[in-house]
Amino acid sequence: MTQQNPSSTPIRVGIVGYGNLGRGVEAAIGKNPDMAVAGIYTRRDPARLQPLGANVPVHAMEALPAHREQLDVLVLCGGSKDDLPEQSPRLAALFSLVDSFDTHARIPEHFEAVDAAARAAGTTALISAGWDPGMFSLQRLMGEALLPDGATYTFWGKGLSQGHSDAIRRVPGVAGGVQYTIPVDEAVERVRSGSRPQLSTREKHRRECYVVLEPGADAEAVRRAITGMPHYFDQYDTTVHFIGAEELAREHAAMPHGGFVIRSGATSKGVGQVVEYRLQLDSNPEFTASVLVAYARAVHRLNRAGQHGCKTVFDVPPGLLSPRSAAELRADLL
């Protein structure tokens, strides 16, 4: 697809959900002059929200259907466990949108549900944007394409996972909590050596949870519920630490994260090649939000070009992410 020249009219973005990710999306839009926050939509009392922008309107979630003509694209900022599986298909029947669904094992079924809704409505919906899935997905694809004789390894952390933290906060008896993903150093060094080791999920990472219990909650029941949670913790060595609310606020308020994708391969006999892509993030939600905003721009352009249905990062030409014209990109970045 040929990239269209950027429009002088800002892309009108609706932010659905205003937690850490939603605030990050508002901040990211503030750094993109071709985009504007047209509204924030929340399940909380709109009067109690304080957006970064003084004049940003805040609405109840129920107002969305009546605002179809006021919004070009939605950025969904809910959680992958319970929010996005319901919200993304329902809202794709009304709007073009981007979500950050990150339960890898359920992406195919999520895609099918959103695709059916978007195709029927003539909207464009991109799922699973962020850094993983998202940027790391692209690096895995590139590694396999460029080094077909090889093996790909993905390591996350050390850092705080938004999706996994959200999952543990939804466990009955949990008043608050965070989860850190930690690479196993020995596994990382074996991969970087180019030896192409076969590593199980458990050998590559461990998980640490810091949990505040609700009054009267059964700590052992909470521990079992977390460590046995499918798709999140059951395949890892997981440690659950029970702490107080003050310690959680004092020691675990920051949200750093990162990781790396490594492709180790050979281009001929005895000629090894190792490609590594790394992220080091002070704020997981703010970087994820920046990715969502760039893909919201691309989704708006795809929709205007008549490309409807569900998309992933594999389907989007990179030039559509940039506010710059195709001619500028060729002149300055190619």
Secondary structure per residue as TSV (DSSP state, phi and psi in degrees):
chain	resnum	aa	ss	phi	psi
A	1	M	-	360.0	137.6
A	2	T	-	-83.0	129.4
A	3	Q	-	-70.0	134.5
A	4	Q	-	-79.0	153.3
A	5	N	-	-63.7	140.9
A	6	P	-	-57.3	137.9
A	7	S	-	-77.8	151.8
A	8	S	S	-78.7	-15.6
A	9	T	S	-90.1	123.1
A	10	P	-	-59.9	146.4
A	11	I	E	-72.3	126.6
A	12	R	E	-89.3	113.6
A	13	V	E	-108.2	132.9
A	14	G	E	-102.7	129.8
A	15	I	E	-100.0	119.0
A	16	V	E	-104.6	105.2
A	17	G	-	99.9	136.5
A	18	Y	-	-134.9	53.5
A	19	G	S	-91.4	-148.6
A	20	N	H	-59.2	-42.6
A	21	L	H	-69.6	-42.8
A	22	G	H	-61.4	-41.0
A	23	R	H	-64.3	-37.8
A	24	G	H	-63.3	-38.0
A	25	V	H	-64.4	-43.3
A	26	E	H	-61.1	-42.1
A	27	A	H	-64.6	-40.6
A	28	A	H	-65.7	-40.5
A	29	I	H	-62.3	-33.2
A	30	G	T	-62.7	-18.7
A	31	K	T	-98.5	6.1
A	32	N	-	-124.3	96.4
A	33	P	T	-61.8	-19.2
A	34	D	T	-85.4	6.8
A	35	M	E	-132.0	154.9
A	36	A	E	-146.4	144.7
A	37	V	E	-78.7	114.0
A	38	A	E	-90.7	-16.2
A	39	G	E	175.4	150.6
A	40	I	E	-112.5	135.4
A	41	Y	E	-122.2	127.5
A	42	T	E	-137.9	153.1
A	43	R	S	-86.4	-10.4
A	44	R	S	-84.6	179.4
A	45	D	-	-69.2	114.2
A	46	P	G	-55.2	-31.1
A	47	A	G	-67.4	-17.8
A	48	R	G	-94.0	-7.5
A	49	L	-	-84.1	143.2
A	50	Q	-	-123.6	91.8
A	51	P	-	-63.9	163.2
A	52	L	S	-65.8	-38.5
A	53	G	S	-85.6	130.9
A	54	A	T	-64.1	-30.4
A	55	N	T	-108.5	16.8
A	56	V	-	-78.8	123.1
A	57	P	-	-74.5	142.4
A	58	V	E	-119.8	131.8
A	59	H	E	-129.2	159.7
A	60	A	E	-69.5	150.3
A	61	M	G	-55.5	-33.2
A	62	E	G	-65.9	-14.6
A	63	A	G	-79.1	-13.6
A	64	L	G	-54.0	-50.9
A	65	P	G	-55.9	-31.8
A	66	A	G	-77.1	-8.0
A	67	H	G	-107.9	21.4
A	68	R	G	-57.7	-36.4
A	69	E	G	-82.9	-6.9
A	70	Q	G	-101.1	-3.9
A	71	L	-	-130.5	136.2
A	72	D	S	-91.0	-34.7
A	73	V	E	-157.8	144.1
A	74	L	E	-102.3	146.9
A	75	V	E	-114.7	114.7
A	76	L	E	-88.3	127.8
A	77	C	-	-119.4	23.1
A	78	G	S	-84.1	179.4
A	79	G	-	-85.3	155.5
A	80	S	T	-78.5	-22.2
A	81	K	T	-71.9	-47.3
A	82	D	T	-124.6	-32.2
A	83	D	T	-77.0	-59.1
A	84	L	H	-66.0	-36.3
A	85	P	H	-57.9	-28.5
A	86	E	H	-93.2	-43.0
A	87	Q	H	-71.4	-43.9
A	88	S	H	-61.7	-49.6
A	89	P	H	-63.9	-40.4
A	90	R	H	-64.1	-44.4
A	91	L	H	-79.7	-25.0
A	92	A	H	-66.2	-18.2
A	93	A	T	-76.0	-6.9
A	94	L	T	-124.3	-33.1
A	95	F	S	-136.5	156.8
A	96	S	-	-75.4	146.6
A	97	L	E	-158.4	168.1
A	98	V	E	-131.4	137.7
A	99	D	-	-130.1	172.3
A	100	S	-	-119.5	36.4
A	101	F	-	-54.9	122.9
A	102	D	-	-127.7	17.9
A	103	T	-	-85.4	94.5
A	104	H	G	-53.4	-42.6
A	105	A	G	-65.7	-20.8
A	106	R	G	-107.5	7.0
A	107	I	H	-60.4	-43.8
A	108	P	H	-57.7	-43.7
A	109	E	H	-71.3	-34.8
A	110	H	H	-63.9	-42.4
A	111	F	H	-57.9	-47.6
A	112	E	H	-61.3	-42.7
A	113	A	H	-65.7	-43.1
A	114	V	H	-71.4	-38.2
A	115	D	H	-61.9	-43.3
A	116	A	H	-61.0	-44.0
A	117	A	H	-67.1	-43.1
A	118	A	H	-70.1	-39.8
A	119	R	H	-65.0	-41.2
A	120	A	H	-64.3	-32.1
A	121	A	H	-95.2	-11.5
A	122	G	T	74.0	28.5
A	123	T	-	-104.9	174.4
A	124	T	E	-125.9	125.4
A	125	A	E	-130.1	128.2
A	126	L	E	-111.6	124.9
A	127	I	-	-106.3	160.9
A	128	S	S	59.8	43.1
A	129	A	-	-90.8	152.6
A	130	G	S	146.4	-151.0
A	131	W	B	-103.0	-26.2
A	132	D	T	-160.0	107.4
A	133	P	T	-70.8	155.4
A	134	G	B	136.0	-108.5
A	135	M	H	-61.8	-41.0
A	136	F	H	-67.2	-33.0
A	137	S	H	-60.3	-44.4
A	138	L	H	-62.2	-39.7
A	139	Q	H	-68.2	-35.7
A	140	R	H	-63.8	-43.0
A	141	L	H	-62.4	-46.9
A	142	M	H	-62.4	-42.4
A	143	G	H	-60.0	-44.9
A	144	E	H	-67.2	-38.3
A	145	A	H	-69.0	-39.5
A	146	L	H	-83.9	-30.4
A	147	L	-	-127.0	75.9
A	148	P	S	-62.6	-27.6
A	149	D	S	-92.3	89.1
A	150	G	E	-177.6	-172.2
A	151	A	E	-140.6	143.3
A	152	T	E	-110.0	138.0
A	153	Y	E	-131.7	135.5
A	154	T	E	-120.1	128.0
A	155	F	E	-121.2	140.1
A	156	W	E	-118.8	139.0
A	157	G	-	99.2	-172.9
A	158	K	S	-69.4	133.2
A	159	G	E	-174.6	169.8
A	160	L	E	-87.9	123.1
A	161	S	-	-91.0	122.5
A	162	Q	H	-65.7	-46.7
A	163	G	H	-64.7	-43.6
A	164	H	H	-71.1	-34.9
A	165	S	H	-65.1	-41.8
A	166	D	H	-60.5	-39.8
A	167	A	H	-63.9	-42.2
A	168	I	H	-72.7	-28.8
A	169	R	H	-68.7	-18.1
A	170	R	T	-90.9	-1.6
A	171	V	S	-72.2	131.4
A	172	P	T	-55.8	132.3
A	173	G	T	97.1	-5.3
A	174	V	E	-99.7	122.7
A	175	A	E	-90.8	-24.8
A	176	G	E	-173.9	160.2
A	177	G	E	172.6	162.7
A	178	V	E	-139.2	159.6
A	179	Q	E	-131.6	134.3
A	180	Y	E	-110.8	135.3
A	181	T	E	-100.1	131.8
A	182	I	E	-130.5	117.9
A	183	P	E	-65.7	147.8
A	184	V	-	-84.7	115.0
A	185	D	H	-55.4	-41.8
A	186	E	H	-61.0	-39.5
A	187	A	H	-65.3	-41.7
A	188	V	H	-61.1	-45.4
A	189	E	H	-65.8	-36.7
A	190	R	H	-63.0	-38.9
A	191	V	H	-69.2	-44.7
A	192	R	H	-65.3	-20.7
A	193	S	T	-72.0	-13.3
A	194	G	T	84.2	11.3
A	195	S	-	-81.9	-8.5
A	196	R	-	54.9	58.4
A	197	P	-	-70.7	152.8
A	198	Q	-	-92.5	117.0
A	199	L	-	-122.7	134.3
A	200	S	-	-78.0	164.4
A	201	T	H	-54.7	-42.8
A	202	R	H	-67.2	-30.1
A	203	E	H	-75.4	-21.6
A	204	K	H	-90.0	-33.9
A	205	H	E	-141.8	157.4
A	206	R	E	-128.8	162.2
A	207	R	E	-126.5	138.9
A	208	E	E	-125.3	129.1
A	209	C	E	-115.7	138.1
A	210	Y	E	-118.5	115.7
A	211	V	E	-125.3	135.8
A	212	V	E	-102.7	124.2
A	213	L	E	-84.9	147.5
A	214	E	-	-71.8	153.8
A	215	P	T	-55.2	130.0
A	216	G	T	82.8	-0.4
A	217	A	-	-70.3	149.6
A	218	D	-	-86.3	107.6
A	219	A	H	-59.5	-41.5
A	220	E	H	-68.7	-36.7
A	221	A	H	-65.3	-39.7
A	222	V	H	-64.3	-43.4
A	223	R	H	-59.4	-45.5
A	224	R	H	-64.3	-40.4
A	225	A	H	-63.2	-37.8
A	226	I	H	-73.2	-53.4
A	227	T	H	-66.8	-22.6
A	228	G	T	-98.7	7.3
A	229	M	-	-69.3	119.2
A	230	P	T	-62.1	145.8
A	231	H	T	71.5	-13.6
A	232	Y	T	-114.2	-51.3
A	233	F	T	-131.1	-16.5
A	234	D	T	-67.4	-20.0
A	235	Q	T	-99.2	9.5
A	236	Y	S	-124.9	157.5
A	237	D	E	-75.9	109.7
A	238	T	E	-118.5	128.9
A	239	T	E	-111.3	131.2
A	240	V	E	-111.2	120.1
A	241	H	E	-106.0	129.3
A	242	F	E	-97.6	123.4
A	243	I	-	-132.8	174.3
A	244	G	-	-88.4	164.2
A	245	A	H	-63.0	-36.3
A	246	E	H	-66.2	-41.1
A	247	E	H	-65.8	-39.0
A	248	L	H	-59.8	-46.4
A	249	A	H	-67.3	-36.8
A	250	R	H	-77.6	-42.0
A	251	E	H	-102.1	-14.8
A	252	H	S	-132.0	27.7
A	253	A	-	-81.2	-29.7
A	254	A	-	-71.5	157.7
A	255	M	-	-130.5	60.6
A	256	P	-	-74.8	157.4
A	257	H	E	-166.5	-170.9
A	258	G	E	153.4	-161.2
A	259	G	E	150.4	-169.1
A	260	F	E	-156.8	150.4
A	261	V	E	-113.4	128.5
A	262	I	E	-122.1	129.6
A	263	R	E	-113.9	117.1
A	264	S	E	-110.6	121.4
A	265	G	E	-153.7	-174.6
A	266	A	E	-135.2	140.4
A	267	T	E	-99.0	-17.9
A	268	S	E	-160.8	176.7
A	269	K	T	-61.2	123.0
A	270	G	T	80.1	1.0
A	271	V	E	-110.2	100.8
A	272	G	E	-93.2	148.8
A	273	Q	E	-136.7	132.6
A	274	V	E	-125.9	124.2
A	275	V	E	-115.1	131.0
A	276	E	E	-132.7	132.8
A	277	Y	E	-118.2	127.7
A	278	R	E	-128.6	142.7
A	279	L	E	-123.5	137.1
A	280	Q	E	-130.5	108.3
A	281	L	E	-116.7	126.8
A	282	D	S	-72.0	-30.9
A	283	S	-	-136.8	109.2
A	284	N	H	-57.8	-53.3
A	285	P	H	-64.3	-34.2
A	286	E	H	-70.1	-36.8
A	287	F	H	-71.1	-43.1
A	288	T	H	-56.7	-42.9
A	289	A	H	-61.0	-39.6
A	290	S	H	-63.5	-37.2
A	291	V	H	-66.5	-45.1
A	292	L	H	-58.5	-40.4
A	293	V	H	-67.2	-42.1
A	294	A	H	-61.9	-40.4
A	295	Y	H	-74.8	-25.2
A	296	A	H	-63.1	-39.5
A	297	R	H	-60.0	-46.3
A	298	A	H	-63.6	-41.3
A	299	V	H	-61.6	-43.0
A	300	H	H	-60.0	-43.1
A	301	R	H	-67.2	-40.6
A	302	L	H	-62.7	-41.6
A	303	N	H	-64.4	-41.9
A	304	R	H	-64.5	-26.6
A	305	A	T	-86.6	2.5
A	306	G	T	85.4	15.5
A	307	Q	-	-93.8	100.6
A	308	H	-	-104.5	169.0
A	309	G	E	99.9	-172.0
A	310	C	E	-88.8	143.3
A	311	K	E	-130.0	163.6
A	312	T	-	-128.8	178.6
A	313	V	G	-61.6	-22.6
A	314	F	G	-68.9	-19.2
A	315	D	G	-98.5	-1.0
A	316	V	S	-108.3	120.3
A	317	P	-	-59.6	133.3
A	318	P	G	-56.2	-33.1
A	319	G	G	-61.2	-25.0
A	320	L	G	-72.5	-14.1
A	321	L	G	-76.7	-22.9
A	322	S	S	-90.9	144.0
A	323	P	S	-73.3	-10.8
A	324	R	S	-83.2	156.2
A	325	S	-	-73.4	162.0
A	326	A	H	-59.4	-37.9
A	327	A	H	-65.0	-41.4
A	328	E	H	-63.8	-41.7
A	329	L	H	-63.8	-41.4
A	330	R	H	-64.0	-38.3
A	331	A	H	-73.9	-36.6
A	332	D	H	-105.7	-29.9
A	333	L	T	-114.7	-18.7
A	334	L	-	-78.8	360.0
